[in-house]
Amino acid sequence: MAIGLFMTGVLLMLGSGFPGLLMPRESEGGERIFVALILLGSLCGVVGTLLSLAPDGNAALNLPWPLPGAAFSLAIDPLSAVFLFPLFLVAPLGAIYGLGYWPQRDHPNNGRQLRLFYGVIGAAMVLLLTARNGLLFLFAWEAMALSGFFLITTEDNRSDARRAGLIYLAATHTGTLALIALFALLEGICGSFTFPPAASLAAGGAGSAIFFLGLFGFGMKAGLMPLHIWLPGAHAAAPSHASALLSGVMIKTGIYGLVRLTSFYAAIPPSWGIIVLALGAISGILGVALAIAQHDIKRLLAYHSVENIGIITLGLGIALIGRSSQQPMLVLLGISGALLHTVNHGLFKSLLFYGAGAVIHATGSRQIDGMGGLLRRMKWTGICFLGGAVAICGLPPFNGFVSEWLIYQGALHSLPGSVSASQLALLAAPALALIGGLALACFVKVFGLVFLGEPRQEAAARAHPAPASMRLPMLVLLLACAWIGLSPWTVAPLLQRAATVWSPSLAPLTLAAPLAHLPMIGALAWSLLLLIAVAGFWIARRSRKAPRDASTWGCGYLAPTPRMQYSASSFGDLIVGLFRVGLLTERHGEPVAGPFPKPSTFSSHTPDAVLDRALLPAAGGIAWLSNRLRRFIQNGHTSFYLLYVALTLIVLFALIP
Amino acid sequence: MAGFLLHLCLLLLFAPLLQGVITRTKALFAGRIGAPLLQPYFDLRRLWGKGFVLSRTTTWVFLAGPAVALTVPVLASLLLPFGGLPAPISFEGDLILFVYLFGLGRFFTALAALDTGSSFEGMGAAREVTFSCLAEPTILFSLIVLARISGGLSLNSLFGPHLAGAWGTGAAAPLGLILVCLFVVLLVENSRIPFDDPNTHLELTMIHEVMVLDHSGPALGMILYGASLKLMVLGALLVRLAFPWQTGHILGDVLVFLGGLLVLAILIGVVESTMARLRLVRVPQILIGTVLISIFALVLVLRST
């Protein structure tokens, strides 16, 4: 019954975009049917998931599939559920948001394509998160990857979208290759493509190869630092509600893969945890540093996904270290922090992308430098974006703080005892502190420059508020963020169960021990909110009668213009300067010199260090070299070709015994 | 409940006096008599009675800044032992909440600065967020050192009675190192010379003060009061670390704590009088230096205990 409902949800989602295809291009009926089907499908999915998590629920489905080695086998366990819930929340909200953001009448050419693949990617992710067979998993993985490509290239008339789509396609298929090798090796060890039960795999030999293939393939999808190359461009190019789904939910399938894969192993070598921890720290710090250097609001948010994936990976690394050194507290705190941060990032990153979409919708530009003063014209969008910004910086009283707090706790719990490799987990704490500080700087910049101050350009001064269909999803997500932040104990049981699935050795550890302080966090978050409300109410009442006709004090200068405000480049310049070794920022413009200086400008541009500075030049070099080689080898003389044949034959004779 | 009220009374009543002591110390060093010790209280009272001047550019965020800046130190102080007085609220991991609460305060203060649209305040906000993200790893490393020495994860146990004994053991060297680190962080976070100058507003090297240029009347009062509360809360960490003695009697503990705070205020005054402000490019260098010192302290404490 439960799994039937669940599968109905999947099918409804999968088919949600098809009725629109049969309707005329200008008709708006297709988008209404789409929203209704996605809503209904998600509702079925949520109810199905909840029912199968109930103590007596049957959560597995096994159907034969006429492919050698494959079976259509699904199962819903708490670990899958942690990833399913954000999906079932964000997918329908994005569909509603799309009504206002990407209406069919304004986008007759690509509206139907967008909705078709939006539904397909949703269904593919649900399948992927519950698959228990390697081939089914790969099938769902490819369906997801390809629909992702069509979402990214929705506006395929724009060259940057096409470029982002191609880079994405190359990256995702490189990752898939690794995954195919992974499942082939897994089949070799287990004898079938069915997922092995938890804690049944040995770590040596092929086991290690499987782990590192998974780290590469899943890390590519998740956007872990050196593998993140496709992410910023792709998330910037897609329509905002599709970006929200890609960034908030899709990249988490990589995390899911890593978590599921590591649950198979019986014992974890210490080096794995340390490698994962180091990758997380690099992703986190460099991701946020690159984000500060961006001036395109969606690229900036995309780099924050790299950062947050880093934070999640830090939690996973702590949990792995805890498993290899037999410290259950580290395992529980690390994995529940990582899982909760996965959920949280899904919520606040979608919220921020919706907010950014509303801003782009209103001003027609993605450049932060042209905005300003939007809070007056877009009150609700501003409030929701501010909430999302507080949450993503990990500040109380919102949800980001709770998950980061769990990861900190995990790191600090490695303190007691003698010096050992497991104490490297400690370094997650200061890394998180640095990430938190940088994220704060970044969101002060974004919110301050976009929503506060004076409009810098005409378009920002004429911005219009977002329609209700776009405001509602933001408000729902803001409430979800606040709910986890203010009453975090409500999610603790699910986290505990998911952690137990991941590492069955945790079972004797009760909820009472490490997650028990969550109610305290909740209570303090409430009192913080209350105190701020009281102080804010107090000062607001005092200021009610104050005249609001003074201009901002310009230190005696009487003709200020909005252009004198701090810009995105100038705000980030100090921090970007500190990270100039890693960022390779290009600075354009002359310093002002002399008593009568010439007109001068300053701008900075930060390319992606891995993609633009390493991979693309390397690819160009290889192409050049291959061209030269081809001209040399394929030179048109028949005698040379005969020589090649003869040489090949000789080599073959020598090789074959 | 009594401890809770005593905690709040100590914080709310005593904090502005520290500013008075600092100002007085600086005046004495300069050969002046200086303002009365209670001048900060008079200032706050006068500011609270005044009206507002609000720029037409600003929105509600401009007023949220002072509200958060005042709220945050009050809540943070409840997690902190005041000398021998245990914290009214304490649980494992509250040290993270303590650090992040100040992050929230900084977030809203910087946003309030950007809300005015002034280039000066934008500059101040950019500097504030840059320097504090460098200060944050130092705080975390220092707290980790203390956590290792105490074996607990709540501020109450970090700054518990064991500190008096720890100074006599092998932990003395790391404790001394993090005392230096935390003093630097205190000066940075409270915008003191040599990192910032709380008295001038206009020089382009200013950080915190330039962010609150446009605040006036009760809003400025809230910011000043919030700043003095923050000084006392962060100072309480240092005082407990440097004067860990406990008399066993509540009155004695309060006196040791308040006396320690006064000594700290005088020390800040001396530093401000005898040092010049650093060039702005030197500030990150010093902050990275303190990160390194705190890492060194961590290595020492991991090896020795």
Chai-1 contact restraints between the chains, C-beta under 6 A:
chainA,res_idxA,chainB,res_idxB,connection_type,confidence,min_distance_angstrom,max_distance_angstrom,comment,restraint_id
A,L375,B,T59,contact,1.0,0.0,6.0,A-B,restraint_1
A,L395,B,Y100,contact,1.0,0.0,6.0,A-B,restraint_2
A,L395,B,G103,contact,1.0,0.0,6.0,A-B,restraint_3
A,L395,B,L104,contact,1.0,0.0,6.0,A-B,restraint_4
A,P396,B,Y100,contact,1.0,0.0,6.0,A-B,restraint_5
A,F401,B,Y100,contact,1.0,0.0,6.0,A-B,restraint_6
A,W405,B,I96,contact,1.0,0.0,6.0,A-B,restraint_7
A,Y408,B,I96,contact,1.0,0.0,6.0,A-B,restraint_8
A,Q409,B,G93,contact,1.0,0.0,6.0,A-B,restraint_9
A,L412,B,L153,contact,1.0,0.0,6.0,A-B,restraint_10
A,L415,B,A147,contact,1.0,0.0,6.0,A-B,restraint_11
A,L415,B,R148,contact,1.0,0.0,6.0,A-B,restraint_12
A,V419,B,L302,contact,1.0,0.0,6.0,A-B,restraint_13
A,A429,B,L140,contact,1.0,0.0,6.0,A-B,restraint_14
A,P430,B,P137,contact,1.0,0.0,6.0,A-B,restraint_15
A,P430,B,L140,contact,1.0,0.0,6.0,A-B,restraint_16
A,P430,B,F141,contact,1.0,0.0,6.0,A-B,restraint_17
A,A433,B,E136,contact,1.0,0.0,6.0,A-B,restraint_18
A,A433,B,P137,contact,1.0,0.0,6.0,A-B,restraint_19
A,A433,B,L140,contact,1.0,0.0,6.0,A-B,restraint_20
A,L434,B,P137,contact,1.0,0.0,6.0,A-B,restraint_21
A,G437,B,C133,contact,1.0,0.0,6.0,A-B,restraint_22
A,G437,B,E136,contact,1.0,0.0,6.0,A-B,restraint_23
A,L438,B,C133,contact,1.0,0.0,6.0,A-B,restraint_24
A,L440,B,G103,contact,1.0,0.0,6.0,A-B,restraint_25
A,L440,B,F107,contact,1.0,0.0,6.0,A-B,restraint_26
A,A441,B,V129,contact,1.0,0.0,6.0,A-B,restraint_27
A,A441,B,C133,contact,1.0,0.0,6.0,A-B,restraint_28
A,V444,B,A110,contact,1.0,0.0,6.0,A-B,restraint_29
A,V444,B,V129,contact,1.0,0.0,6.0,A-B,restraint_30
A,G448,B,L111,contact,1.0,0.0,6.0,A-B,restraint_31
A,G448,B,L114,contact,1.0,0.0,6.0,A-B,restraint_32
A,L452,B,L114,contact,1.0,0.0,6.0,A-B,restraint_33
A,L452,B,D115,contact,1.0,0.0,6.0,A-B,restraint_34
A,G453,B,L114,contact,1.0,0.0,6.0,A-B,restraint_35
A,G453,B,G117,contact,1.0,0.0,6.0,A-B,restraint_36
A,E454,B,T57,contact,1.0,0.0,6.0,A-B,restraint_37
A,E454,B,G117,contact,1.0,0.0,6.0,A-B,restraint_38
A,H517,B,F91,contact,1.0,0.0,6.0,A-B,restraint_39
A,H517,B,E92,contact,1.0,0.0,6.0,A-B,restraint_40
A,M520,B,F91,contact,1.0,0.0,6.0,A-B,restraint_41
A,L528,B,L75,contact,1.0,0.0,6.0,A-B,restraint_42
A,L531,B,T71,contact,1.0,0.0,6.0,A-B,restraint_43
A,I532,B,A67,contact,1.0,0.0,6.0,A-B,restraint_44
A,I532,B,V68,contact,1.0,0.0,6.0,A-B,restraint_45
A,I532,B,T71,contact,1.0,0.0,6.0,A-B,restraint_46
A,A535,B,A67,contact,1.0,0.0,6.0,A-B,restraint_47
A,A535,B,L70,contact,1.0,0.0,6.0,A-B,restraint_48
A,A535,B,T71,contact,1.0,0.0,6.0,A-B,restraint_49
A,G536,B,A64,contact,1.0,0.0,6.0,A-B,restraint_50
A,G536,B,A67,contact,1.0,0.0,6.0,A-B,restraint_51
A,I539,B,L63,contact,1.0,0.0,6.0,A-B,restraint_52
A,I539,B,A67,contact,1.0,0.0,6.0,A-B,restraint_53
A,R542,B,P218,contact,1.0,0.0,6.0,A-B,restraint_54
A,S543,B,F52,contact,1.0,0.0,6.0,A-B,restraint_55
A,A546,B,F52,contact,1.0,0.0,6.0,A-B,restraint_56
A,A546,B,L54,contact,1.0,0.0,6.0,A-B,restraint_57
A,R548,B,L54,contact,1.0,0.0,6.0,A-B,restraint_58
A,R548,B,R56,contact,1.0,0.0,6.0,A-B,restraint_59
A,D549,B,R56,contact,1.0,0.0,6.0,A-B,restraint_60
A,A550,B,V53,contact,1.0,0.0,6.0,A-B,restraint_61
A,A550,B,S55,contact,1.0,0.0,6.0,A-B,restraint_62
A,T552,B,S55,contact,1.0,0.0,6.0,A-B,restraint_63
A,T552,B,T57,contact,1.0,0.0,6.0,A-B,restraint_64
A,T552,B,T116,contact,1.0,0.0,6.0,A-B,restraint_65
A,T552,B,G117,contact,1.0,0.0,6.0,A-B,restraint_66
A,T552,B,S118,contact,1.0,0.0,6.0,A-B,restraint_67
A,T552,B,D214,contact,1.0,0.0,6.0,A-B,restraint_68
A,W553,B,D214,contact,1.0,0.0,6.0,A-B,restraint_69
A,M564,B,S119,contact,1.0,0.0,6.0,A-B,restraint_70
A,Q565,B,G117,contact,1.0,0.0,6.0,A-B,restraint_71
A,Q565,B,S119,contact,1.0,0.0,6.0,A-B,restraint_72
A,Y566,B,S119,contact,1.0,0.0,6.0,A-B,restraint_73
A,Y566,B,G122,contact,1.0,0.0,6.0,A-B,restraint_74
A,F571,B,A126,contact,1.0,0.0,6.0,A-B,restraint_75
A,L574,B,A126,contact,1.0,0.0,6.0,A-B,restraint_76
A,L574,B,T130,contact,1.0,0.0,6.0,A-B,restraint_77
A,I575,B,T130,contact,1.0,0.0,6.0,A-B,restraint_78
